Amino acid sequence: LSLGGGGSGDSLQKMRKLFSGKESLQLLLDELNSQKFCDYIFSNLNMKRHILVQPNQKYRLRDFIFRKRPCYLNLRLTAYPTNSGVAYHRDNPRKLVGMLLYLGFSDYKVRNIAGTQFYSDVSPNQSFSKSFSRHDWDHIVAPESLTLVHDQHPIPNNFVAFECNRFSWHRVKKVELDKNICRYNFQINFQIPKFTIPLKIVYRLICLLPISCPERFMYG
């Protein structure tokens, strides 16, 4: 169950409507949708600086060539019911940085289960990840050549941020809980805005960029 997200670029507007009348949450959205926060995240992940733009702002090929590197804020509020999860995946090519703010469980109990697991590709020369084309960014069941490097617990107010690339495997393991109990989290993403050129061309250009540190994430 989720609200927001997607590629339509209106997730910030949806969250403002959802949090209407709640001043503290509106201030949180303002802070998330700021160049200051964008710089803080990219800097701590040792990634190159990106310019925060408004959702659905078009971006030209010449801007990409001159390395202006735009991104926009994409938000999603998610509820995971009991015995639900997400298979091993790496997210879509438009996503640059994925962030998760955990909001705990609907029964207000603190648990160290049902969080997010991050994996590293230990195959020779990371051949497992490289064997997937741009059409294979979807979920997989078989985890061969992947090893767990960090298990982020869904304790309320815990936060994790990670670079999204062809090596950033992660999942949400299924956990059996009592009926009607959900785990909530706030997904905060920086994504590549819609281009006037096809995404296929953009993706191929991005793949030419060297990635010296495949697993980059921060948590607290």
C-alpha positions as CSV (number, residue, x, y, z in Angstrom):
1,L,0.0,0.0,0.0
2,S,1.5,3.3,-1.0
3,L,0.8,7.0,-1.7
4,G,2.9,9.1,-4.0
5,G,6.0,8.0,-5.9
6,G,5.9,7.0,-9.6
7,G,7.1,9.0,-12.5
8,S,4.4,11.6,-12.8
9,G,6.3,14.1,-10.8
10,D,3.4,15.2,-8.5
11,S,4.4,13.3,-5.4
12,L,5.5,16.4,-3.5
13,Q,2.1,18.0,-4.3
14,K,0.3,14.9,-3.0
15,M,2.3,14.9,0.2
16,R,1.5,18.6,0.8
17,K,-2.2,17.9,0.3
18,L,-2.0,14.9,2.7
19,F,-0.2,16.9,5.4
20,S,-2.4,20.0,4.9
21,G,-2.8,21.9,8.2
22,K,0.2,20.2,9.8
23,E,2.8,22.9,9.9
24,S,5.7,20.8,11.2
25,L,5.2,18.3,8.4
26,Q,5.0,21.1,5.8
27,L,8.3,22.4,7.2
28,L,9.8,18.9,6.8
29,L,8.8,18.9,3.1
30,D,10.3,22.3,2.6
31,E,13.6,21.0,4.1
32,L,13.6,17.9,2.0
33,N,12.9,19.9,-1.1
34,S,15.9,22.2,-0.7
35,Q,19.3,22.4,-2.2
36,K,20.9,22.3,1.3
37,F,19.5,18.8,2.0
38,C,20.3,17.7,-1.6
39,D,24.0,18.8,-1.1
40,Y,24.1,17.1,2.3
41,I,23.0,13.7,1.0
42,F,25.1,13.7,-2.2
43,S,28.2,14.9,-0.2
44,N,27.9,12.2,2.5
45,L,27.5,9.5,-0.2
46,N,30.6,10.8,-2.0
47,M,28.6,11.6,-5.1
48,K,29.0,14.5,-7.4
49,R,26.8,17.6,-6.7
50,H,23.4,17.7,-8.4
51,I,21.2,20.7,-8.9
52,L,17.7,20.3,-7.4
53,V,15.0,21.3,-9.9
54,Q,11.2,21.2,-9.8
55,P,9.3,18.0,-10.7
56,N,8.5,17.6,-14.4
57,Q,11.1,20.2,-15.4
58,K,12.4,19.4,-18.8
59,Y,16.1,18.9,-19.3
60,R,18.0,19.2,-22.6
61,L,20.7,17.0,-24.0
62,R,23.2,20.0,-24.0
63,D,22.6,20.4,-20.2
64,F,23.5,16.8,-19.7
65,I,26.6,17.1,-21.8
66,F,27.7,20.2,-19.9
67,R,27.3,18.1,-16.7
68,K,24.7,20.3,-14.9
69,R,23.4,17.1,-13.3
70,P,19.8,17.9,-12.3
71,C,17.6,15.9,-9.9
72,Y,14.2,16.3,-8.3
73,L,12.5,15.1,-5.1
74,N,10.2,12.1,-5.3
75,L,8.2,11.0,-2.2
76,R,6.2,7.9,-1.2
77,L,4.5,6.9,1.9
78,T,4.3,3.1,2.2
79,A,2.6,0.6,4.5
80,Y,3.8,-3.1,4.5
81,P,1.1,-5.5,5.8
82,T,2.0,-8.6,7.6
83,N,3.7,-11.3,5.5
84,S,4.5,-8.9,2.7
85,G,7.9,-7.9,1.3
86,V,9.9,-6.9,-1.7
87,A,12.2,-9.2,-3.7
88,Y,15.9,-8.4,-4.5
89,H,16.0,-5.4,-6.8
90,R,18.1,-2.3,-7.7
91,D,15.3,0.3,-8.4
92,N,14.7,2.0,-11.7
93,P,17.4,3.8,-13.8
94,R,15.9,7.3,-13.0
95,K,16.6,7.0,-9.3
96,L,19.9,8.5,-8.2
97,V,19.6,8.3,-4.4
98,G,17.1,6.2,-2.3
99,M,16.3,7.2,1.3
100,L,14.1,5.6,3.8
101,L,12.7,7.2,7.0
102,Y,11.2,4.5,9.2
103,L,8.0,5.3,11.0
104,G,7.6,2.1,13.0
105,F,4.6,-0.3,13.3
106,S,0.9,0.4,13.5
107,D,0.8,-1.1,17.0
108,Y,3.6,1.2,18.2
109,K,5.8,-1.7,19.2
110,V,9.6,-1.5,18.4
111,R,10.9,-4.4,16.4
112,N,14.2,-5.3,14.9
113,I,12.6,-7.2,12.0
114,A,10.9,-6.3,8.7
115,G,13.5,-3.7,7.8
116,T,15.5,-3.3,4.6
117,Q,18.4,-5.6,3.7
118,F,21.3,-4.4,1.5
119,Y,23.5,-6.8,-0.5
120,S,26.8,-6.8,-2.3
121,D,27.7,-8.5,-5.5
122,V,30.6,-10.9,-4.7
123,S,30.8,-12.6,-8.2
124,P,34.1,-12.2,-10.1
125,N,34.3,-8.6,-11.3
126,Q,30.7,-8.2,-10.2
127,S,29.6,-10.1,-13.3
128,F,26.3,-11.0,-11.7
129,S,25.1,-7.4,-11.6
130,K,26.7,-6.5,-15.0
131,S,24.9,-9.4,-16.7
132,F,21.6,-7.6,-16.3
133,S,20.5,-5.2,-19.0
134,R,18.5,-2.0,-18.4
135,H,15.3,-4.1,-18.9
136,D,16.3,-6.4,-15.9
137,W,16.1,-3.8,-13.1
138,D,13.0,-5.5,-11.8
139,H,12.8,-7.9,-8.9
140,I,14.5,-11.3,-8.9
141,V,14.0,-14.3,-6.6
142,A,17.4,-16.1,-6.8
143,P,20.0,-14.3,-4.8
144,E,23.1,-16.1,-6.1
145,S,26.3,-14.1,-5.8
146,L,24.8,-11.6,-3.4
147,T,25.8,-11.3,0.2
148,L,24.2,-9.4,3.0
149,V,26.2,-6.3,4.1
150,H,23.7,-4.3,6.2
151,D,20.3,-5.0,7.7
152,Q,18.5,-1.7,8.5
153,H,16.1,-2.2,11.4
154,P,12.7,-0.3,11.1
155,I,13.0,1.5,14.4
156,P,11.0,4.8,14.4
157,N,13.1,7.7,13.1
158,N,15.8,5.5,11.7
159,F,17.1,6.8,8.4
160,V,19.1,5.2,5.6
161,A,20.3,6.7,2.3
162,F,22.0,4.8,-0.5
163,E,23.2,5.4,-4.1
164,C,21.1,3.7,-6.7
165,N,23.1,2.0,-9.4
166,R,23.4,-1.4,-11.0
167,F,25.1,-2.8,-7.9
168,S,22.7,-1.4,-5.2
169,W,20.8,-4.7,-4.5
170,H,18.3,-4.6,-1.6
171,R,15.1,-6.2,-0.5
172,V,12.4,-6.3,2.3
173,K,12.2,-9.7,3.8
174,K,8.8,-11.2,4.5
175,V,7.9,-11.3,8.2
176,E,4.8,-12.9,9.8
177,L,3.1,-10.6,12.2
178,D,-0.3,-10.5,13.8
179,K,-3.2,-9.6,11.5
180,N,-3.8,-6.0,10.7
181,I,-0.3,-4.9,11.8
182,C,1.6,-2.7,9.2
183,R,5.1,-1.3,9.0
184,Y,5.3,2.3,7.8
185,N,8.1,4.1,6.1
186,F,8.6,7.4,4.2
187,Q,10.5,6.9,0.9
188,I,12.5,10.0,-0.1
189,N,14.2,9.8,-3.5
190,F,16.3,12.0,-5.7
191,Q,15.6,11.2,-9.3
192,I,16.6,12.2,-12.8
193,P,13.9,14.5,-14.3
194,K,12.1,13.8,-17.5
195,F,14.2,14.5,-20.5
196,T,13.4,15.7,-24.0
197,I,15.6,12.8,-25.2
198,P,14.8,9.1,-24.7
199,L,15.7,7.5,-21.3
200,K,17.5,4.7,-23.3
201,I,20.1,7.2,-24.5
202,V,20.4,8.8,-21.0
203,Y,20.9,5.4,-19.4
204,R,23.7,4.4,-21.8
205,L,25.4,7.7,-21.1
206,I,25.2,7.1,-17.3
207,C,26.6,3.6,-17.8
208,L,29.7,5.1,-19.3
209,L,30.4,6.9,-16.0
210,P,32.9,5.1,-13.8
211,I,31.6,3.8,-10.4
212,S,34.5,3.4,-8.0
213,C,32.5,2.5,-5.0
214,P,29.5,0.2,-5.9
215,E,27.9,0.1,-2.4
216,R,27.4,3.6,-1.0
217,F,25.0,4.1,1.9
218,M,24.6,6.0,5.1
219,Y,22.4,5.3,8.0
220,G,21.5,6.5,11.5
